[in-house]
Every structure is written in structure tokens, then in C-alpha cells.
């Protein structure tokens, strides 16, 4: 078993959390290259490969406006082990069994960090 480097794991968590806040919450897509590698590997079936494809997806998903003020997502779990970081939170979705109502599902996003950049991503939509 290899010895864990808690300093590196904490730094990796901070990179992912900073990316999430600036790129996802604030919708500052111009900040994405500070956190995400150009050759980023995406395992979600709805998004293409590479940083440019991710930015195109986020523009369509989040809107292409100016960055905004935003609160951080309230994560239930943020953990790191080695080069992997996982975020877990409750996400509201339309309830499939009760039209007009909302259900809360657990959502997770996992990232691999290398040399200070996010290089790979998995989420709950994995096939």
C-alpha cells in the first residue's frame, strides 16, 4: 500500500472546489482553463472530449452570459484519495411519479487531478 500524501489530496480538493465555484456556480467559463486541462477526458455520455467540448456543453447547459455572483453548492461530501476527488450533493429534479413536484436525488461528480489541473471526469450519468 502506498503512503497517502494528504497535502496533495488537500490541494487537489481545492482545485476541484475552486473550479466548481468559478466555472459551475459563477458560470465564469473563461476561468475553465485555469482548472481544466486542454485534453480533458469526459466520461459523461452527454459531453464530448476536451476542454473546448466541455465549454460548449456548459454554454448550452448553463447559458452563455457574463459571470454572476453565486453561492457555493452545498456539498454533502467532498473527499480525495490520491489523484481522485469526489463531490456528492442532493440535486432537485422533476419527480417522475408526481407531475409538478420535485424529487431530490444524490448526484456525484468525480475528478482526476494531475499537475494542478483536472484531467478526467465521471458523474452520475455514466453509462
C-alpha positions in Angstrom: 0.0 0.0 0.0 1.4 3.4 -0.9 1.6 6.2 1.6 -1.0 8.9 1.2 0.1 12.5 0.6 -2.5 14.5 2.5 -1.1 17.8 1.3 -1.5 16.8 -2.4 -5.0 15.5 -1.7 -6.0 18.7 0.0 -4.6 20.7 -2.9 -6.5 18.5 -5.4 -9.7 19.1 -3.4 -9.2 22.8 -3.5 -8.6 22.8 -7.3 -11.9 20.9 -7.8 -13.8 23.1 -5.4 -12.4 26.3 -6.9 -13.3 25.1 -10.4 -16.8 24.2 -9.3 -17.4 27.6 -7.7 -15.9 29.7 -10.5 -16.9 27.7 -13.6 -20.2 26.0 -12.5 -21.7 28.2 -9.8 -20.5 31.6 -11.1 -20.7 30.4 -14.8 -17.3 32.0 -15.5 -16.4 29.8 -18.4 -13.4 32.0 -19.2 -11.9 30.6 -16.0 -12.1 27.0 -17.1 -8.5 26.8 -18.5 -7.1 27.7 -15.1 -8.6 24.5 -13.7 -9.2 22.0 -16.5 -6.6 20.5 -18.9 -7.0 21.0 -22.7 -7.1 17.2 -23.3 -9.6 16.7 -20.5 -11.3 13.2 -20.6 -15.0 13.2 -20.2 -17.0 10.0 -19.2 -20.4 11.6 -19.3 -22.3 10.5 -22.4 -23.8 13.9 -23.0 -20.4 15.8 -23.4 -17.6 15.5 -25.9 -13.9 15.2 -25.2 -11.5 18.0 -24.3 -11.8 21.4 -22.7 -13.4 23.1 -25.8 -16.2 20.5 -25.9 -16.8 20.9 -22.2 -17.1 24.7 -22.5 -19.5 24.3 -25.4 -21.6 21.9 -23.3 -21.6 24.3 -20.3 -22.6 27.3 -22.5 -25.6 25.3 -23.7 -26.4 23.9 -20.3 -25.7 26.9 -18.1 -26.2 29.8 -20.6 -23.5 31.8 -22.2 -23.9 35.1 -20.3 -21.5 37.0 -18.1 -20.2 35.6 -14.8 -22.6 36.1 -11.9 -22.5 36.3 -8.2 -23.4 32.9 -6.8 -23.3 30.8 -3.6 -21.3 27.6 -3.5 -23.1 24.3 -3.9 -23.8 22.8 -0.5 -21.9 19.5 -0.8 -22.8 16.7 1.5 -19.4 15.0 0.8 -16.0 16.2 -0.5 -13.3 13.6 -0.4 -10.0 12.9 -2.0 -7.8 9.9 -2.3 -4.6 10.1 -4.3 -5.4 12.0 -7.6 -9.2 11.5 -7.3 -11.7 13.9 -5.8 -15.4 13.2 -5.4 -18.2 15.7 -4.7 -21.6 14.5 -3.6 -24.7 16.5 -3.2 -28.5 16.4 -3.4 -29.9 17.6 -6.7 -33.6 18.6 -7.3 -35.2 17.1 -10.4 -38.8 16.9 -11.6 -40.4 14.0 -9.8 -41.1 11.3 -12.4 -44.0 9.9 -10.4 -45.7 13.1 -9.2 -46.1 15.7 -12.1 -45.4 19.2 -10.9 -43.4 18.1 -7.8 -39.7 17.9 -7.2 -37.6 14.9 -6.1 -34.1 15.1 -4.6 -31.6 12.6 -5.9 -28.0 12.1 -4.9 -25.6 13.3 -7.5 -21.9 12.8 -7.7 -19.0 14.2 -9.7 -15.6 12.6 -9.6 -12.4 14.2 -10.9 -8.9 13.1 -11.5 -6.3 15.9 -11.0 -2.8 15.8 -12.5 -0.1 18.6 -12.3 -2.6 21.0 -10.8 -5.3 20.6 -13.5 -8.5 18.5 -13.8 -7.8 15.9 -16.4 -10.7 13.5 -16.2 -14.4 13.5 -15.0 -17.1 11.0 -14.2 -20.7 11.7 -13.0 -24.0 10.1 -12.1 -24.9 9.9 -15.8 -22.2 7.3 -16.6 -23.4 4.5 -19.0 
